[in-house]
Amino acid sequence: MGVQNAHSHMILRPGVPDTVMTGNVTQVILDVFDMLSPPVSDEFREVARTRFAKMLAAVVAFGAGATGSAPGYRQDGFWAMLLPGAALAWLACAVRSHLAEAARP
């Protein structure tokens, strides 16, 4: 959870926390209804559309991760976390290396 909390503060799209997915999913659904409801003003609809676009990727990724990890956890228990953990460590090293190269003059 600490890594997830740090990630949401460090990514280039701040304001999309991925540790409070209940709130994110609820907001996405509310935004869909606001975008589709006829009595909503165009200005309010545009605000909902912008927020929806910003949060949709996090909600879809969360759903895909939950759907994909459930069979692995059922089959292998906690050992199923080994592959995603290794992938996360590799990605963190790759990003750090990329940032170090970009910082060089």
N, C-alpha and C positions, 0 to 999 in steps of 0.2 A: 504494500500500500504506500510505503514511503516513496518508492520509485515512481509509482503512478502519480502521486501528488506532486513530486518534483517535475515530472514530465509535463504536466498540464501547465506549470508555471514557466517552463523554459521553451516550449515550442513556439513557432512563429505565429500561431493563431491563439493567443491568450484569450481566456474567457470561455473556454469550452472544457470545463472540468470533466474528467472521465471517471471520477470516483463517486459521483453522485448521479448515477445513471437513471434512477427513478425520476429525479427532477428533469433531466435532459429529455427522457422519453415523454414525460408529461408535457413539457414545453413544446416539443416537436408536434405532438398530437393537437395541442391547442392552436399552434400556428397553422396546421393544416385546416382546421375548422375555420380559423379566421380568414385564411386565403380563399376558402370556398363558400363562405357565407355572404349572401347578397347584401345584407344591411351594413356590412363593414365598410368604412370609408377607404378610399384608395390610398391615403396616407398610412393608415393603420395596417392595411393589407401589405404595403411595401415594407413596413417595419417587420411584420411577421415573416414575409418572404426572405428578407435579409437574414433574420435570426435562424429561420429554418435551414437555409443554405449553409450557414456557419456550423450548425449543430448536427446536421444529418450524417456527415461522415463518421462522427464519434458514435452515434447511435447504431449505425449500420455495422461498424467495426466491432462494437460491443456484442451485438446480436450474432455476428459471424463467429466471433471468438467463443461465445457461450455455446453456440450450436456445434462448433467443431470440437470443443474441448470435452463436452459431455460424454461422448462415446469413449474417448481416450481415458478419462477418469474412471468410467465404469469398468473398462477393460483392465487398466493397469494401476488404478488407485493414484496415490500421490506421485508415483514414478512418471506419470504422464506429464508432469511439470518440467521434467528434465529437458526435453527438446525446446519448449518455448523459453525456458530460462537460458539455455545455451544460445538461442537465437537472439534474445535480448542482450546478452553479454557481447555477442559479436557485433550487433548493431551499435551498441554504445561505444565499443572500441573503434569501429569504422567512422562514426560521427566525430569522435574525439580526434582521430587522425586527420580527418578532412578539415576540421576547424583549425587544427595546429598548422596544417599546410596553408590554409587561407590567411592565417595571421602572419606568416613569414613575409618579409619584404621582398 
